[in-house]
Amino acid sequence: MLELRPNCECCDRDLPYDSPDARICTFECTFCADCVDGVCPNCGGELVKRPIRPARLLAEYPPSTKRVVRTVCP
């Protein structure tokens, strides 16, 4: 199950579970669309639009509250 991190690792912008601007790689690195160009700056993998978890499942499977912020951004 995806962690659905709450922020962009570069600019620390909030990315709620239903944000259309969230991008994610296979390691669950999370960025906003404004900070990346489709390639993960952490692993070099492809960043894709993060899927949106259905609201009816949020109580049972809540998004993560763990914020990750890089010290150096692209």
Backbone as XML, in Angstrom:
<?xml version="1.0"?>
<chain id="A" units="angstrom">
  <residue number="1" name="MET">
    <atom name="N" x="0.849" y="-1.174" z="0.000"/>
    <atom name="CA" x="0.000" y="0.000" z="0.000"/>
    <atom name="C" x="0.895" y="1.237" z="0.000"/>
  </residue>
  <residue number="2" name="LEU">
    <atom name="N" x="0.568" y="2.192" z="-0.844"/>
    <atom name="CA" x="1.353" y="3.423" z="-0.918"/>
    <atom name="C" x="1.245" y="4.224" z="0.368"/>
  </residue>
  <residue number="3" name="GLU">
    <atom name="N" x="2.354" y="4.830" z="0.748"/>
    <atom name="CA" x="2.421" y="5.619" z="1.970"/>
    <atom name="C" x="1.656" y="6.939" z="1.862"/>
  </residue>
  <residue number="4" name="LEU">
    <atom name="N" x="1.551" y="7.505" z="0.671"/>
    <atom name="CA" x="0.887" y="8.804" z="0.447"/>
    <atom name="C" x="1.440" y="9.874" z="1.377"/>
  </residue>
  <residue number="5" name="ARG">
    <atom name="N" x="2.708" y="10.196" z="1.172"/>
    <atom name="CA" x="3.364" y="11.215" z="1.990"/>
    <atom name="C" x="2.688" y="12.573" z="1.795"/>
  </residue>
  <residue number="6" name="PRO">
    <atom name="N" x="2.703" y="13.396" z="2.837"/>
    <atom name="CA" x="1.902" y="14.619" z="2.835"/>
    <atom name="C" x="2.540" y="15.858" z="2.215"/>
  </residue>
  <residue number="7" name="ASN">
    <atom name="N" x="3.761" y="15.718" z="1.669"/>
    <atom name="CA" x="4.449" y="16.927" z="1.184"/>
    <atom name="C" x="5.417" y="16.617" z="0.053"/>
  </residue>
  <residue number="8" name="CYS">
    <atom name="N" x="5.814" y="17.700" z="-0.619"/>
    <atom name="CA" x="6.862" y="17.622" z="-1.638"/>
    <atom name="C" x="8.203" y="17.564" z="-0.922"/>
  </residue>
  <residue number="9" name="GLU">
    <atom name="N" x="9.056" y="16.625" z="-1.304"/>
    <atom name="CA" x="10.365" y="16.479" z="-0.670"/>
    <atom name="C" x="11.291" y="17.643" z="-0.986"/>
  </residue>
  <residue number="10" name="CYS">
    <atom name="N" x="10.982" y="18.429" z="-1.994"/>
    <atom name="CA" x="11.844" y="19.539" z="-2.381"/>
    <atom name="C" x="11.399" y="20.859" z="-1.731"/>
  </residue>
  <residue number="11" name="CYS">
    <atom name="N" x="10.182" y="21.285" z="-1.996"/>
    <atom name="CA" x="9.731" y="22.604" z="-1.526"/>
    <atom name="C" x="8.863" y="22.531" z="-0.271"/>
  </residue>
  <residue number="12" name="ASP">
    <atom name="N" x="8.572" y="21.329" z="0.199"/>
    <atom name="CA" x="7.748" y="21.080" z="1.389"/>
    <atom name="C" x="6.299" y="21.534" z="1.221"/>
  </residue>
  <residue number="13" name="ARG">
    <atom name="N" x="5.865" y="21.699" z="-0.011"/>
    <atom name="CA" x="4.462" y="22.044" z="-0.281"/>
    <atom name="C" x="3.555" y="20.914" z="0.181"/>
  </residue>
  <residue number="14" name="ASP">
    <atom name="N" x="2.434" y="21.267" z="0.790"/>
    <atom name="CA" x="1.457" y="20.256" z="1.192"/>
    <atom name="C" x="0.871" y="19.561" z="-0.034"/>
  </residue>
  <residue number="15" name="LEU">
    <atom name="N" x="0.811" y="18.235" z="0.038"/>
    <atom name="CA" x="0.219" y="17.418" z="-1.025"/>
    <atom name="C" x="-0.782" y="16.466" z="-0.389"/>
  </residue>
  <residue number="16" name="PRO">
    <atom name="N" x="-2.019" y="16.929" z="-0.198"/>
    <atom name="CA" x="-3.024" y="16.062" z="0.404"/>
    <atom name="C" x="-3.241" y="14.793" z="-0.422"/>
  </residue>
  <residue number="17" name="TYR">
    <atom name="N" x="-3.892" y="13.827" z="0.172"/>
    <atom name="CA" x="-4.084" y="12.516" z="-0.469"/>
    <atom name="C" x="-4.716" y="12.617" z="-1.858"/>
  </residue>
  <residue number="18" name="ASP">
    <atom name="N" x="-5.484" y="13.685" z="-2.108"/>
    <atom name="CA" x="-6.188" y="13.817" z="-3.390"/>
    <atom name="C" x="-5.574" y="14.874" z="-4.311"/>
  </residue>
  <residue number="19" name="SER">
    <atom name="N" x="-4.340" y="15.250" z="-4.049"/>
    <atom name="CA" x="-3.694" y="16.287" z="-4.862"/>
    <atom name="C" x="-3.385" y="15.783" z="-6.271"/>
  </residue>
  <residue number="20" name="PRO">
    <atom name="N" x="-3.847" y="16.497" z="-7.290"/>
    <atom name="CA" x="-3.517" y="16.113" z="-8.667"/>
    <atom name="C" x="-2.084" y="16.483" z="-9.047"/>
  </residue>
  <residue number="21" name="ASP">
    <atom name="N" x="-1.401" y="17.240" z="-8.187"/>
    <atom name="CA" x="-0.030" y="17.679" z="-8.473"/>
    <atom name="C" x="1.034" y="16.774" z="-7.867"/>
  </residue>
  <residue number="22" name="ALA">
    <atom name="N" x="0.657" y="15.748" z="-7.130"/>
    <atom name="CA" x="1.629" y="14.854" z="-6.492"/>
    <atom name="C" x="2.219" y="13.888" z="-7.514"/>
  </residue>
  <residue number="23" name="ARG">
    <atom name="N" x="3.538" y="13.725" z="-7.440"/>
    <atom name="CA" x="4.258" y="12.773" z="-8.285"/>
    <atom name="C" x="4.993" y="11.807" z="-7.382"/>
  </residue>
  <residue number="24" name="ILE">
    <atom name="N" x="5.102" y="10.533" z="-7.797"/>
    <atom name="CA" x="5.686" y="9.497" z="-6.953"/>
    <atom name="C" x="6.488" y="8.525" z="-7.817"/>
  </residue>
  <residue number="25" name="CYS">
    <atom name="N" x="7.565" y="7.961" z="-7.233"/>
    <atom name="CA" x="8.359" y="6.954" z="-7.938"/>
    <atom name="C" x="8.143" y="5.597" z="-7.264"/>
  </residue>
  <residue number="26" name="THR">
    <atom name="N" x="8.820" y="4.571" z="-7.735"/>
    <atom name="CA" x="8.621" y="3.232" z="-7.181"/>
    <atom name="C" x="9.120" y="3.099" z="-5.743"/>
  </residue>
  <residue number="27" name="PHE">
    <atom name="N" x="9.953" y="4.032" z="-5.282"/>
    <atom name="CA" x="10.412" y="4.028" z="-3.897"/>
    <atom name="C" x="9.562" y="4.951" z="-3.016"/>
  </residue>
  <residue number="28" name="GLU">
    <atom name="N" x="8.485" y="5.476" z="-3.584"/>
    <atom name="CA" x="7.533" y="6.351" z="-2.916"/>
    <atom name="C" x="8.101" y="7.739" z="-2.604"/>
  </residue>
  <residue number="29" name="CYS">
    <atom name="N" x="9.197" y="8.108" z="-3.260"/>
    <atom name="CA" x="9.671" y="9.491" z="-3.174"/>
    <atom name="C" x="8.532" y="10.345" z="-3.717"/>
  </residue>
  <residue number="30" name="THR">
    <atom name="N" x="8.263" y="11.466" z="-3.082"/>
    <atom name="CA" x="7.094" y="12.262" z="-3.425"/>
    <atom name="C" x="7.485" y="13.713" z="-3.680"/>
  </residue>
  <residue number="31" name="PHE">
    <atom name="N" x="7.049" y="14.232" z="-4.813"/>
    <atom name="CA" x="7.350" y="15.607" z="-5.209"/>
    <atom name="C" x="6.111" y="16.236" z="-5.820"/>
  </residue>
  <residue number="32" name="CYS">
    <atom name="N" x="6.093" y="17.567" z="-5.874"/>
    <atom name="CA" x="5.019" y="18.250" z="-6.597"/>
    <atom name="C" x="5.443" y="18.394" z="-8.060"/>
  </residue>
  <residue number="33" name="ALA">
    <atom name="N" x="4.482" y="18.570" z="-8.921"/>
    <atom name="CA" x="4.750" y="18.664" z="-10.360"/>
    <atom name="C" x="5.628" y="19.865" z="-10.699"/>
  </residue>
  <residue number="34" name="ASP">
    <atom name="N" x="5.596" y="20.915" z="-9.870"/>
    <atom name="CA" x="6.401" y="22.109" z="-10.143"/>
    <atom name="C" x="7.896" y="21.888" z="-9.898"/>
  </residue>
  <residue number="35" name="CYS">
    <atom name="N" x="8.253" y="20.934" z="-9.053"/>
    <atom name="CA" x="9.659" y="20.740" z="-8.675"/>
    <atom name="C" x="10.403" y="19.692" z="-9.498"/>
  </residue>
  <residue number="36" name="VAL">
    <atom name="N" x="9.702" y="18.876" z="-10.253"/>
    <atom name="CA" x="10.365" y="17.787" z="-10.975"/>
    <atom name="C" x="9.900" y="17.729" z="-12.427"/>
  </residue>
  <residue number="37" name="ASP">
    <atom name="N" x="10.705" y="17.038" z="-13.228"/>
    <atom name="CA" x="10.405" y="16.943" z="-14.665"/>
    <atom name="C" x="10.113" y="15.520" z="-15.112"/>
  </residue>
  <residue number="38" name="GLY">
    <atom name="N" x="9.716" y="14.642" z="-14.199"/>
    <atom name="CA" x="9.397" y="13.272" z="-14.572"/>
    <atom name="C" x="10.446" y="12.263" z="-14.169"/>
  </residue>
  <residue number="39" name="VAL">
    <atom name="N" x="11.594" y="12.741" z="-13.651"/>
    <atom name="CA" x="12.657" y="11.855" z="-13.199"/>
    <atom name="C" x="12.904" y="12.124" z="-11.715"/>
  </residue>
  <residue number="40" name="CYS">
    <atom name="N" x="12.936" y="11.076" z="-10.930"/>
    <atom name="CA" x="13.145" y="11.219" z="-9.488"/>
    <atom name="C" x="14.582" y="11.657" z="-9.213"/>
  </residue>
  <residue number="41" name="PRO">
    <atom name="N" x="14.763" y="12.773" z="-8.514"/>
    <atom name="CA" x="16.115" y="13.221" z="-8.194"/>
    <atom name="C" x="16.817" y="12.340" z="-7.161"/>
  </residue>
  <residue number="42" name="ASN">
    <atom name="N" x="16.069" y="11.493" z="-6.466"/>
    <atom name="CA" x="16.676" y="10.593" z="-5.475"/>
    <atom name="C" x="17.245" y="9.337" z="-6.118"/>
  </residue>
  <residue number="43" name="CYS">
    <atom name="N" x="16.452" y="8.679" z="-6.969"/>
    <atom name="CA" x="16.863" y="7.374" z="-7.505"/>
    <atom name="C" x="17.028" y="7.351" z="-9.027"/>
  </residue>
  <residue number="44" name="GLY">
    <atom name="N" x="16.556" y="8.396" z="-9.709"/>
    <atom name="CA" x="16.650" y="8.430" z="-11.164"/>
    <atom name="C" x="15.520" y="7.698" z="-11.857"/>
  </residue>
  <residue number="45" name="GLY">
    <atom name="N" x="14.582" y="7.171" z="-11.073"/>
    <atom name="CA" x="13.444" y="6.460" z="-11.642"/>
    <atom name="C" x="12.375" y="7.407" z="-12.166"/>
  </residue>
  <residue number="46" name="GLU">
    <atom name="N" x="11.401" y="6.832" z="-12.814"/>
    <atom name="CA" x="10.293" y="7.605" z="-13.384"/>
    <atom name="C" x="9.347" y="8.082" z="-12.289"/>
  </residue>
  <residue number="47" name="LEU">
    <atom name="N" x="8.976" y="9.345" z="-12.345"/>
    <atom name="CA" x="7.949" y="9.894" z="-11.472"/>
    <atom name="C" x="6.653" y="9.947" z="-12.258"/>
  </residue>
  <residue number="48" name="VAL">
    <atom name="N" x="5.585" y="9.470" z="-11.640"/>
    <atom name="CA" x="4.271" y="9.458" z="-12.270"/>
    <atom name="C" x="3.262" y="10.128" z="-11.348"/>
  </residue>
  <residue number="49" name="LYS">
    <atom name="N" x="2.105" y="10.453" z="-11.886"/>
    <atom name="CA" x="1.032" y="11.038" z="-11.079"/>
    <atom name="C" x="0.659" y="10.043" z="-9.982"/>
  </residue>
  <residue number="50" name="ARG">
    <atom name="N" x="0.620" y="10.530" z="-8.748"/>
    <atom name="CA" x="0.274" y="9.650" z="-7.636"/>
    <atom name="C" x="-1.216" y="9.330" z="-7.673"/>
  </residue>
  <residue number="51" name="PRO">
    <atom name="N" x="-1.580" y="8.057" z="-7.528"/>
    <atom name="CA" x="-2.999" y="7.713" z="-7.523"/>
    <atom name="C" x="-3.694" y="8.308" z="-6.300"/>
  </residue>
  <residue number="52" name="ILE">
    <atom name="N" x="-4.979" y="8.540" z="-6.430"/>
    <atom name="CA" x="-5.771" y="9.110" z="-5.345"/>
    <atom name="C" x="-6.502" y="7.979" z="-4.630"/>
  </residue>
  <residue number="53" name="ARG">
    <atom name="N" x="-6.286" y="7.903" z="-3.327"/>
    <atom name="CA" x="-6.975" y="6.884" z="-2.529"/>
    <atom name="C" x="-8.434" y="7.292" z="-2.360"/>
  </residue>
  <residue number="54" name="PRO">
    <atom name="N" x="-9.373" y="6.388" z="-2.569"/>
    <atom name="CA" x="-10.786" y="6.733" z="-2.405"/>
    <atom name="C" x="-11.064" y="7.245" z="-0.981"/>
  </residue>
  <residue number="55" name="ALA">
    <atom name="N" x="-11.813" y="8.315" z="-0.883"/>
    <atom name="CA" x="-12.114" y="8.942" z="0.404"/>
    <atom name="C" x="-12.757" y="7.961" z="1.386"/>
  </residue>
  <residue number="56" name="ARG">
    <atom name="N" x="-13.534" y="7.025" z="0.883"/>
    <atom name="CA" x="-14.223" y="6.077" z="1.762"/>
    <atom name="C" x="-13.247" y="5.124" z="2.464"/>
  </residue>
  <residue number="57" name="LEU">
    <atom name="N" x="-12.007" y="5.040" z="1.991"/>
    <atom name="CA" x="-11.014" y="4.143" z="2.593"/>
    <atom name="C" x="-10.007" y="4.863" z="3.490"/>
  </residue>
  <residue number="58" name="LEU">
    <atom name="N" x="-10.121" y="6.178" z="3.593"/>
    <atom name="CA" x="-9.135" y="6.943" z="4.357"/>
    <atom name="C" x="-9.135" y="6.625" z="5.849"/>
  </residue>
  <residue number="59" name="ALA">
    <atom name="N" x="-10.271" y="6.341" z="6.425"/>
    <atom name="CA" x="-10.315" y="6.023" z="7.860"/>
    <atom name="C" x="-9.564" y="4.719" z="8.149"/>
  </residue>
  <residue number="60" name="GLU">
    <atom name="N" x="-9.739" y="3.741" z="7.291"/>
    <atom name="CA" x="-9.083" y="2.446" z="7.479"/>
    <atom name="C" x="-7.623" y="2.463" z="7.030"/>
  </residue>
  <residue number="61" name="TYR">
    <atom name="N" x="-7.327" y="3.235" z="5.981"/>
    <atom name="CA" x="-5.984" y="3.321" z="5.405"/>
    <atom name="C" x="-5.583" y="4.786" z="5.271"/>
  </residue>
  <residue number="62" name="PRO">
    <atom name="N" x="-5.253" y="5.447" z="6.368"/>
    <atom name="CA" x="-4.959" y="6.881" z="6.322"/>
    <atom name="C" x="-3.637" y="7.178" z="5.613"/>
  </residue>
  <residue number="63" name="PRO">
    <atom name="N" x="-3.536" y="8.364" z="5.022"/>
    <atom name="CA" x="-2.268" y="8.778" z="4.428"/>
    <atom name="C" x="-1.215" y="8.966" z="5.523"/>
  </residue>
  <residue number="64" name="SER">
    <atom name="N" x="0.028" y="8.932" z="5.125"/>
    <atom name="CA" x="1.125" y="9.131" z="6.066"/>
    <atom name="C" x="1.141" y="10.568" z="6.577"/>
  </residue>
  <residue number="65" name="THR">
    <atom name="N" x="1.670" y="10.751" z="7.758"/>
    <atom name="CA" x="1.891" y="12.095" z="8.305"/>
    <atom name="C" x="3.385" y="12.406" z="8.355"/>
  </residue>
  <residue number="66" name="LYS">
    <atom name="N" x="4.208" y="11.447" z="7.936"/>
    <atom name="CA" x="5.670" y="11.597" z="7.948"/>
    <atom name="C" x="6.111" y="12.522" z="6.813"/>
  </residue>
  <residue number="67" name="ARG">
    <atom name="N" x="6.693" y="13.651" z="7.172"/>
    <atom name="CA" x="7.175" y="14.605" z="6.179"/>
    <atom name="C" x="8.648" y="14.312" z="5.889"/>
  </residue>
  <residue number="68" name="VAL">
    <atom name="N" x="8.992" y="14.265" z="4.606"/>
    <atom name="CA" x="10.363" y="14.061" z="4.159"/>
    <atom name="C" x="10.753" y="15.286" z="3.355"/>
  </residue>
  <residue number="69" name="VAL">
    <atom name="N" x="11.895" y="15.901" z="3.697"/>
    <atom name="CA" x="12.357" y="17.085" z="2.973"/>
    <atom name="C" x="13.840" y="16.906" z="2.661"/>
  </residue>
  <residue number="70" name="ARG">
    <atom name="N" x="14.187" y="17.072" z="1.394"/>
    <atom name="CA" x="15.575" y="16.986" z="0.951"/>
    <atom name="C" x="16.323" y="18.281" z="1.307"/>
  </residue>
  <residue number="71" name="THR">
    <atom name="N" x="17.607" y="18.166" z="1.553"/>
    <atom name="CA" x="18.394" y="19.370" z="1.809"/>
    <atom name="C" x="18.884" y="20.007" z="0.515"/>
  </residue>
  <residue number="72" name="VAL">
    <atom name="N" x="18.983" y="19.212" z="-0.545"/>
    <atom name="CA" x="19.395" y="19.710" z="-1.861"/>
    <atom name="C" x="18.346" y="19.270" z="-2.860"/>
  </residue>
  <residue number="73" name="CYS">
    <atom name="N" x="17.810" y="20.221" z="-3.622"/>
    <atom name="CA" x="16.764" y="19.912" z="-4.600"/>
    <atom name="C" x="17.268" y="20.168" z="-6.010"/>
  </residue>
  <residue number="74" name="PRO">
    <atom name="N" x="16.593" y="19.554" z="-6.984"/>
    <atom name="CA" x="17.014" y="19.737" z="-8.379"/>
    <atom name="C" x="16.930" y="21.175" z="-8.826"/>
  </residue>
</chain>
